[in-house]
Amino acid sequence: MCDFESIKKRMKALETLIRETRDRLPAHSTKPPVMMELLDYEDEYEALAKQLDELKSKG
């Protein structure tokens, strides 16, 4: 996934996944598997955002 459009497309999908996962989190007694899933999505989103910034700065 190196081109600008594919990164943006994946980021859009991750935004949806993050939103849906946050909605599944209970107000109390957060379930570790759901929290780990959310953290994985957020980490991937941040990494893609960095890649996107690098592509923008190159040209």
Secondary structure, 3 states (H helix, E strand, C coil): CCCHHHHHHHHHHHHHHHHHHHHHCCCCCCCHHHHHHHHHHHHHHHHHHHHHHHHHHHC
